[in-house]
Amino acid sequence: MGIGITCTPSKLINQKENFLNVLLEPLNFEFMRNALIMGILLGILCAVVGSYMIVQQMSMMGDMIAHSVMAGLPVAVFMRLPLSLGALVAGVVSAVVLSGIESKSRLKLDAVMALIFSLFLATGTTLVTVLPGANRIDVMHILFGDILGVTQDNLKQTFGITLIIVIG
């Protein structure tokens, strides 16, 4: 005496259609489409840049620059400049400092990167608490981002950068 489950082909088709509808329903919202497109673009970009960095034995460089921009953000807020400009300047300065220390020191490259990473991140965190107005910066949001907050302009910028990196 077993329990028999009968399933007709029409029930299977309805289940597949319902599953597909549930799966695709979030894409009705623009912010979800933007997040999906941004995820795809960043996946391509990170794969290309990451592979290059590993081949060049500079795997910690991206991490160093990403955390070094934290020092430029409170300065940008204090000077009433765009956050992206403060981040860019801090990232470039960290790369220049790395180059200077590397050329004049016998330290391993990874050790120098870890030093710069820590120094810039600590400086940024300190400046957030010291500079007037800089405490408006949401450190967690800056460090981890919010892919659901991506705009069309962000997509255009990222698409342009992805094209330049992939073609170049």
N, CA and C of each residue as an Amber inpcrd file, in Angstrom:
protein
   504
   0.8260000  -1.1790000   0.0000000   0.0000000   0.0000000   0.0000000
   0.8760000   1.2500000   0.0000000   1.2670000   1.6640000  -1.1170000
   2.0470000   2.8820000  -1.2270000   1.1800000   4.0730000  -1.5720000
   1.7160000   5.2130000  -1.2800000   0.9990000   6.4400000  -1.6030000
   1.4310000   6.8590000  -2.9970000   0.4920000   6.9840000  -3.8510000
   0.8090000   7.3680000  -5.2230000   0.5820000   8.8570000  -5.4380000
   1.5350000   9.4910000  -6.0650000   1.3940000  10.9090000  -6.3920000
   1.2480000  10.9950000  -7.8950000   0.1700000  11.5430000  -8.2880000
  -0.0440000  11.6880000  -9.7270000   0.2420000  13.1210000 -10.1180000
   0.9320000  13.2540000 -11.1870000   1.2780000  14.5850000 -11.6710000
   1.0810000  14.5930000 -13.1760000   0.1700000  15.3720000 -13.6080000
  -0.1080000  15.4380000 -15.0410000   0.8590000  16.4160000 -15.6930000
   1.0820000  16.2680000 -17.0000000   1.9740000  17.1980000 -17.6990000
   1.5500000  18.6600000 -17.5630000   0.2690000  18.9310000 -17.5110000
  -0.1740000  20.3270000 -17.3940000   0.2110000  20.9200000 -16.0350000
   0.1980000  20.0940000 -14.9730000   0.6200000  20.5790000 -13.6560000
   2.1130000  20.9020000 -13.6620000   2.9040000  20.0670000 -14.3220000
   4.3400000  20.3210000 -14.4140000   4.6200000  21.6170000 -15.1490000
   3.9260000  21.8450000 -16.2370000   4.1200000  23.0690000 -17.0090000
   3.7560000  24.2790000 -16.1570000   2.6440000  24.2140000 -15.4240000
   2.2380000  25.3260000 -14.5590000   3.2690000  25.5850000 -13.4620000
   3.8400000  24.5180000 -12.8930000   4.8470000  24.6890000 -11.8530000
   6.0920000  25.3680000 -12.4160000   6.4970000  24.9840000 -13.6230000
   7.6680000  25.5990000 -14.2480000   7.4060000  27.0700000 -14.5470000
   6.2130000  27.3790000 -15.0530000   5.8740000  28.7680000 -15.3460000
   5.8370000  29.5990000 -14.0710000   5.2560000  29.0560000 -13.0130000
   5.2050000  29.7740000 -11.7360000   6.6070000  30.0140000 -11.1900000
   7.4620000  29.0070000 -11.2690000   8.8390000  29.1430000 -10.8000000
   9.5660000  30.2250000 -11.5850000   9.4030000  30.2210000 -12.9000000
  10.0490000  31.2170000 -13.7460000   9.5270000  32.6150000 -13.4360000
   8.2280000  32.7370000 -13.2230000   7.6510000  34.0400000 -12.8760000
   8.1960000  34.5580000 -11.5500000   8.2800000  33.6830000 -10.5700000
   8.8120000  34.0760000  -9.2640000  10.2790000  34.4740000  -9.3930000
  11.0160000  33.7530000 -10.2060000  12.4340000  34.0300000 -10.3930000
  12.6670000  35.3650000 -11.0990000  11.8410000  35.6820000 -12.0840000
  12.0370000  36.8920000 -12.8850000  11.2920000  38.1130000 -12.3550000
  10.3900000  37.9210000 -11.4250000   9.5830000  39.0350000 -10.9130000
  10.4100000  40.2090000 -10.3780000  11.5010000  39.9940000  -9.6440000
  12.2800000  41.1400000  -9.1560000  12.8360000  42.0230000 -10.2760000
  13.0070000  41.4670000 -11.4610000  13.5540000  42.2500000 -12.5650000
  12.5550000  43.2610000 -13.1150000  11.3360000  43.2740000 -12.6010000
  10.3690000  44.3090000 -12.9720000  10.7580000  45.6630000 -12.3880000
  11.6060000  45.6440000 -11.3760000  12.0330000  46.8780000 -10.7200000
  13.3670000  47.3360000 -11.2980000  13.4630000  48.6450000 -11.5810000
  14.6760000  49.1820000 -12.1930000  15.8980000  48.9850000 -11.3030000
  15.7540000  49.1790000  -9.9950000  16.9120000  49.0390000  -9.1190000
  17.4560000  47.6130000  -9.1260000  16.5860000  46.6330000  -9.3180000
  17.0500000  45.2440000  -9.3880000  17.7690000  44.9790000 -10.7110000
  17.2390000  45.5400000 -11.8000000  17.9200000  45.3950000 -13.0980000
  19.2840000  46.0680000 -13.0470000  19.3390000  47.2690000 -12.4690000
  20.6130000  47.9740000 -12.3410000  21.6080000  47.1660000 -11.5130000
  21.1380000  46.5790000 -10.4280000  22.0170000  45.7790000  -9.5740000
  22.5480000  44.5590000 -10.3220000  21.6920000  43.9100000 -11.0950000
  22.1130000  42.7370000 -11.8620000  23.1550000  43.1160000 -12.9100000
  22.8970000  44.1980000 -13.6360000  23.8420000  44.6440000 -14.6700000
  25.1660000  45.0440000 -14.0320000  25.1030000  45.7660000 -12.9020000
  26.3290000  46.1750000 -12.2210000  27.1070000  44.9520000 -11.7410000
  26.4200000  43.9620000 -11.2280000  27.0860000  42.7360000 -10.7910000
  27.8000000  42.0370000 -11.9330000  27.1700000  42.0080000 -13.0940000
  27.7910000  41.3900000 -14.2690000  29.0170000  42.1820000 -14.7000000
  28.8860000  43.5170000 -14.7730000  30.0200000  44.3550000 -15.1790000
  31.1820000  44.2230000 -14.1980000  30.8760000  44.2490000 -12.9090000
  31.9400000  44.1220000 -11.9120000  32.5680000  42.7340000 -11.9270000
  31.7750000  41.7220000 -12.2260000  32.3260000  40.3710000 -12.3530000
  33.3500000  40.2970000 -13.4740000  33.0230000  40.9060000 -14.6080000
  33.9540000  40.9420000 -15.7430000  35.1940000  41.7440000 -15.3740000
  34.9750000  42.9250000 -14.8160000  36.0740000  43.8210000 -14.4740000
  37.0080000  43.2010000 -13.4370000  36.4490000  42.6370000 -12.3940000
  37.2800000  42.0370000 -11.3420000  38.0390000  40.8140000 -11.8410000
  37.4300000  40.0450000 -12.7270000  38.1170000  38.8680000 -13.2720000
  39.3360000  39.2820000 -14.0860000  39.1710000  40.2910000 -14.9230000
  40.2780000  40.7380000 -15.7810000  41.3790000  41.3850000 -14.9440000
  41.0090000  42.3440000 -14.1100000  42.0040000  43.0580000 -13.3080000
  42.6440000  42.1180000 -12.2820000  41.8460000  41.2800000 -11.6440000
  42.3770000  40.3490000 -10.6510000  43.3740000  39.3670000 -11.2380000
  43.0660000  38.8460000 -12.4110000  43.9950000  37.9180000 -13.0730000
  45.3110000  38.6110000 -13.3940000  45.2250000  39.8340000 -13.8900000
  46.4320000  40.5960000 -14.2150000  47.2610000  40.8590000 -12.9550000
  46.5920000  41.2460000 -11.8740000  47.3090000  41.5510000 -10.6390000
  48.0050000  40.3070000 -10.0750000  47.3750000  39.1650000 -10.1840000
  47.9920000  37.9310000  -9.6890000  49.1930000  37.5580000 -10.5420000
  49.0680000  37.7040000 -11.8550000  50.1950000  37.4020000 -12.7460000
  51.3750000  38.3270000 -12.4430000  51.0860000  39.5780000 -12.1020000
  52.1360000  40.5470000 -11.7800000  52.6200000  40.4240000 -10.3300000
  52.1020000  39.4490000  -9.6030000  52.4290000  39.2140000  -8.1940000
  52.1250000  40.4430000  -7.3320000  50.9770000  41.0540000  -7.6080000
  50.5430000  42.2270000  -6.8530000  49.1100000  42.0110000  -6.3640000
  48.8450000  40.8400000  -5.8390000  47.4730000  40.4930000  -5.4650000
  46.9170000  41.3680000  -4.3460000  47.7580000  41.9430000  -3.5290000
  47.2660000  42.7660000  -2.4280000  47.0650000  44.2290000  -2.8350000
  47.4760000  44.5830000  -4.0500000  47.3880000  45.9780000  -4.4980000
  45.9470000  46.4900000  -4.4960000  45.0280000  45.7200000  -5.0150000
  43.6290000  46.1490000  -5.0540000  43.0710000  46.3640000  -3.6650000
  43.4060000  45.4760000  -2.7630000  42.9610000  45.6010000  -1.3780000
  43.5540000  46.8510000  -0.7390000  44.8280000  47.0970000  -1.0080000
  45.4920000  48.2670000  -0.4440000  44.8230000  49.5500000  -0.9260000
  44.6170000  49.6640000  -2.2200000  44.0270000  50.8890000  -2.7650000
  42.5770000  51.0370000  -2.3000000  41.8370000  49.9400000  -2.2910000
  40.4330000  50.0040000  -1.8770000  40.2870000  50.5160000  -0.4460000
  41.1510000  50.0900000   0.4420000  41.0530000  50.5390000   1.8260000
  41.7650000  51.8730000   2.0440000  42.7010000  52.2100000   1.1680000
  43.4030000  53.4840000   1.2960000  42.5050000  54.6690000   0.9740000
  41.5050000  54.4590000   0.1300000  40.6220000  55.5780000  -0.2210000
  39.8680000  56.0960000   0.9970000  39.8050000  55.3080000   2.0390000
  39.1160000  55.7310000   3.2600000  39.7170000  57.0130000   3.8230000
  41.0020000  57.2570000   3.5940000  41.6390000  58.4720000   4.0980000
  41.1930000  59.7100000   3.3230000  40.8210000  59.5520000   2.0640000
  40.4230000  60.7000000   1.2560000  38.9860000  61.1330000   1.4510000
  38.1530000  60.2560000   1.9610000  36.7260000  60.5680000   2.0910000
  36.4270000  61.6700000   3.1070000  36.9500000  61.5920000   4.3360000
  36.6520000  62.6790000   5.2760000  37.2410000  64.0150000   4.8380000
  38.3850000  63.9740000   4.1720000  38.9820000  65.2100000   3.6600000
  38.0810000  65.8120000   2.5860000  37.5450000  64.9800000   1.7140000
  36.6380000  65.4650000   0.6690000  35.3740000  66.0620000   1.2780000
  34.8230000  65.4270000   2.2990000  33.6260000  65.9650000   2.9590000
  33.9530000  67.3030000   3.6120000  35.0960000  67.3720000   4.2830000
  35.5070000  68.6020000   4.9580000  35.7040000  69.7420000   3.9610000
  36.2770000  69.4400000   2.8000000  36.5440000  70.4650000   1.7790000
  35.3700000  70.6620000   0.8230000  34.2690000  69.9490000   1.0740000
  33.0590000  70.0300000   0.2470000  33.3360000  69.6640000  -1.2160000
  34.0990000  68.5990000  -1.3940000  34.4110000  68.0570000  -2.7160000
  33.6620000  66.7440000  -2.8910000  33.5190000  66.2760000  -4.1320000
  32.8830000  64.9640000  -4.3330000  33.6930000  63.8550000  -3.6560000
  32.9950000  62.8960000  -3.0750000  33.6760000  61.7800000  -2.4070000
  34.5730000  61.0210000  -3.3720000  34.1300000  60.9000000  -4.6250000
  34.9290000  60.1570000  -5.6050000  36.2720000  60.8360000  -5.8520000
  36.3070000  62.1690000  -5.7930000  37.5700000  62.8850000  -5.9770000
  38.5080000  62.6260000  -4.7990000  37.9770000  62.6880000  -3.5900000
  38.7880000  62.3830000  -2.4120000  39.3120000  60.9620000  -2.4460000
  38.4640000  60.0290000  -2.8750000  38.8710000  58.6250000  -2.9720000
  39.9620000  58.4520000  -4.0240000  39.7930000  59.1100000  -5.1650000
  40.7850000  59.0070000  -6.2420000  42.1410000  59.5350000  -5.7900000
  42.1360000  60.7090000  -5.1680000  43.3950000  61.3050000  -4.7110000
  44.0750000  60.4010000  -3.6810000  43.3230000  59.8970000  -2.7210000
  43.9080000  59.0210000  -1.6960000  44.4420000  57.7300000  -2.3160000
  43.7250000  57.1670000  -3.2800000  44.1890000  55.9520000  -3.9550000
  45.4800000  56.1780000  -4.7200000  45.5510000  57.3060000  -5.4250000
  46.7670000  57.6320000  -6.1840000  47.9270000  57.8970000  -5.2280000
  47.6640000  58.6340000  -4.1560000  48.7210000  58.9100000  -3.1730000
  49.2420000  57.6060000  -2.5720000  48.3550000  56.6750000  -2.2620000
  48.8100000  55.4020000  -1.6890000  49.6750000  54.6300000  -2.6830000
  49.3330000  54.6790000  -3.9610000  50.1420000  53.9970000  -4.9770000
  51.5030000  54.6710000  -5.1340000  51.5270000  56.0010000  -5.0600000
  52.7960000  56.7370000  -5.1560000  53.6680000  56.4430000  -3.9390000
  53.0680000  56.4230000  -2.7560000  53.8140000  56.0860000  -1.5360000
  54.3810000  54.6710000  -1.6520000  53.5910000  53.7500000  -2.1620000
  54.0580000  52.3710000  -2.3630000  55.2650000  52.3440000  -3.2850000
  55.1720000  53.0550000  -4.3800000  56.2730000  53.0880000  -5.3470000
  57.5320000  53.6790000  -4.7180000  57.3610000  54.7590000  -3.9470000
  58.5120000  55.3910000  -3.3010000  59.1770000  54.4890000  -2.2790000
  58.3770000  53.8500000  -1.4470000  58.9430000  52.9570000  -0.4260000
  59.5820000  51.7370000  -1.0780000  58.9370000  51.2130000  -2.1070000
  59.4600000  50.0170000  -2.7790000  60.8250000  50.2830000  -3.4130000
  61.0030000  51.4610000  -3.9970000  62.2650000  51.7540000  -4.6790000
  63.4050000  52.0480000  -3.7040000  63.0850000  52.4590000  -2.4790000
  64.1290000  52.8380000  -1.5220000  64.2740000  51.8700000  -0.3580000
  63.5720000  50.7530000  -0.4030000  63.5760000  49.8410000   0.7320000
  63.8210000  48.4080000   0.2670000  64.2820000  47.5860000   1.2030000
  64.4640000  46.1720000   0.8980000  63.3000000  45.3390000   1.4140000
  62.2590000  45.9990000   1.8960000  61.0840000  45.2830000   2.3970000
  60.3590000  44.5930000   1.2510000  59.7020000  43.4880000   1.5760000
  58.9010000  42.7960000   0.5640000  57.7050000  43.6680000   0.2030000
  57.2750000  43.5440000  -1.0410000  56.1770000  44.3550000  -1.5560000
  54.8970000  44.1500000  -0.7470000  54.5880000  42.9080000  -0.3890000
  53.3730000  42.6420000   0.3850000  53.4160000  43.3120000   1.7610000
  54.5920000  43.3470000   2.3660000  54.7240000  43.9850000   3.6800000
  54.4930000  45.4890000   3.5720000  55.0200000  46.0910000   2.5200000
  54.8290000  47.5290000   2.3060000  53.3540000  47.8270000   2.0470000
  52.7080000  46.9790000   1.2500000  51.2810000  47.1760000   0.9740000
  50.4540000  47.0620000   2.2490000  50.7820000  46.1070000   3.0960000
  50.0570000  45.9470000   4.3580000  50.2550000  47.1650000   5.2520000
  51.4480000  47.7090000   5.2500000  51.7370000  48.9060000   6.0380000
  50.9100000  50.0960000   5.5440000  50.9070000  50.3090000   4.2350000
  50.1530000  51.4300000   3.6540000  48.6570000  51.2280000   3.8620000
  48.1950000  50.0090000   3.6500000  46.7890000  49.6540000   3.8610000
  46.3610000  50.0730000   5.2620000  47.1270000  49.6480000   6.2590000
  46.7880000  49.9310000   7.6590000  46.8810000  51.4190000   7.9720000
  47.9240000  52.0570000   7.4810000  48.1420000  53.4740000   7.7530000
  47.0050000  54.3350000   7.1950000  46.6500000  54.1240000   5.9400000
  45.6070000  54.9400000   5.3140000  44.2290000  54.6500000   5.9070000
  43.9460000  53.3930000   6.1920000  42.6510000  53.0470000   6.7810000
  42.5200000  53.6530000   8.1780000  43.5800000  53.5690000   8.9770000
  43.5600000  54.1530000  10.3220000  43.4640000  55.6760000  10.2530000
  44.1750000  56.2780000   9.3080000  44.1020000  57.7330000   9.1310000
  42.6880000  58.1590000   8.7650000  42.0770000  57.4450000   7.8470000
  40.7080000  57.7640000   7.4420000  39.7280000  57.6260000   8.5850000
  39.8590000  56.5600000   9.3470000  38.9650000  56.3400000  10.4830000
  39.1490000  57.4340000  11.5310000  40.3820000  57.8450000  11.7640000
  40.6560000  58.9260000  12.7140000  40.0890000  60.2480000  12.2080000
  40.2820000  60.5400000  10.9250000  39.7770000  61.7930000  10.3580000
  38.2520000  61.8690000  10.3930000  37.5900000  60.7300000  10.2610000
  36.1220000  60.7210000  10.3350000  35.6650000  61.2350000  11.6970000
  36.4080000  60.9140000  12.7440000  36.0070000  61.3390000  14.0870000
  36.4940000  62.7410000  14.4300000  37.5140000  63.2460000  13.7270000
  38.1240000  64.5260000  14.0820000  37.6090000  65.6920000  13.2370000
  37.5180000  65.5210000  11.9310000  37.1430000  66.6300000  11.0480000
  35.6640000  66.9790000  11.1880000  35.3580000  68.2760000  11.2450000
  33.9510000  68.6900000  11.3460000  33.1600000  68.2670000  10.1020000
  32.0170000  67.6870000  10.3190000  31.1500000  67.2680000   9.2140000
  31.4730000  65.8980000   8.6670000  32.6770000  65.3980000   8.9220000
  33.0850000  64.1090000   8.3620000  32.3830000  62.9440000   9.0440000
  31.8030000  63.1860000  10.2090000  31.1070000  62.0980000  10.9010000
  29.8130000  61.7120000  10.1920000  29.4440000  62.4530000   9.1340000
  28.2790000  62.0890000   8.3220000  28.5710000  60.8840000   7.4340000
  29.8290000  60.5320000   7.2940000  30.2060000  59.4060000   6.4380000
  29.8070000  58.1000000   7.1200000  29.0670000  57.2840000   6.4130000
  28.7060000  55.9570000   6.9070000  29.8200000  54.9960000   6.4810000
  30.7060000  54.7060000   7.4050000  31.8940000  53.9060000   7.0970000
  31.5200000  52.5410000   6.5310000  30.5250000  51.8950000   7.0910000
  30.1180000  50.5700000   6.5990000  29.6060000  50.6590000   5.1610000
  28.8760000  51.7210000   4.8620000  28.3540000  51.9000000   3.5060000
  29.5020000  52.1280000   2.5200000  30.4890000  52.9120000   2.9380000
  31.6360000  53.1870000   2.0670000  32.4450000  51.9150000   1.8330000
  32.7040000  51.1580000   2.8740000  33.5420000  49.9680000   2.7360000
  32.8480000  48.8380000   1.9810000  31.5460000  48.6740000   2.1870000
  30.8560000  47.5310000   1.5930000  29.8940000  47.9010000   0.4770000
  29.4970000  49.1610000   0.3880000  28.6350000  49.6080000  -0.6950000
  27.2010000  49.1360000  -0.5720000  26.4240000  49.4530000  -1.6060000
  25.0180000  49.0580000  -1.6670000  24.6660000  48.8930000  -3.1330000
  24.7210000  47.6820000  -3.6290000  24.5030000  47.4350000  -5.0490000
  23.0740000  47.7670000  -5.4690000  22.1400000  47.7810000  -4.5330000
  20.7590000  48.1220000  -4.8760000  20.5690000  49.6260000  -5.0510000
  21.5650000  50.4170000  -4.7010000  21.4940000  51.8670000  -4.8680000
  22.1560000  52.3620000  -6.1380000  22.4930000  51.4700000  -7.0490000
  23.1870000  51.8220000  -8.2860000  22.2490000  52.6040000  -9.2070000
  22.7740000  53.6880000  -9.7850000  21.9920000  54.5060000 -10.7100000
  22.4250000  54.2350000 -12.1510000  21.6810000  54.8020000 -13.0860000
  22.0380000  54.6720000 -14.5050000  23.4060000  55.3020000 -14.7700000
  23.7030000  56.4280000 -14.1150000  25.0120000  57.0660000 -14.2920000
  26.1380000  56.1540000 -13.8050000  25.9250000  55.4930000 -12.6780000
  26.9200000  54.5350000 -12.1820000  27.1580000  53.4230000 -13.1900000
  26.0800000  52.9340000 -13.7960000  26.1970000  51.8740000 -14.8040000
  26.9910000  52.3550000 -16.0110000  26.7070000  53.5780000 -16.4670000
  27.4220000  54.1230000 -17.6270000  28.9090000  54.2630000 -17.3240000
  29.2430000  54.7850000 -16.1410000  30.6480000  54.9310000 -15.7600000
  31.3410000  53.5720000 -15.6820000  30.6970000  52.6260000 -15.0460000
  31.2890000  51.2960000 -14.8920000  31.4160000  50.6000000 -16.2390000
  30.4280000  50.7710000 -17.1100000  30.5050000  50.1830000 -18.4420000
  31.6840000  50.7710000 -19.2110000  31.8700000  52.0920000 -19.1330000
  33.0010000  52.7360000 -19.8030000  34.3330000  52.2340000 -19.2770000
  34.4520000  52.1360000 -17.9630000  35.6900000  51.6420000 -17.3580000
  35.9330000  50.1900000 -17.7590000  34.8760000  49.3900000 -17.7670000
  35.0070000  47.9830000 -18.1580000  35.4810000  47.8710000 -19.5980000
  34.9090000  48.6820000 -20.4860000  35.3480000  48.6660000 -21.8910000
  36.8160000  49.0390000 -22.0150000  37.2160000  50.1060000 -21.3340000
  38.6110000  50.5590000 -21.4080000  39.5560000  49.4670000 -20.9140000
  39.2270000  48.8410000 -19.7990000  40.0930000  47.8070000 -19.2220000
  40.1370000  46.5640000 -20.1070000  38.9840000  46.1180000 -20.5840000
  38.9400000  44.8820000 -21.3790000  39.6180000  45.0840000 -22.7340000
  39.3750000  46.2190000 -23.3810000  39.9830000  46.4820000 -24.6930000
  41.4700000  46.7700000 -24.5440000  41.8250000  47.5280000 -23.4910000
  43.2230000  47.9180000 -23.2690000  43.9970000  46.7630000 -22.7710000
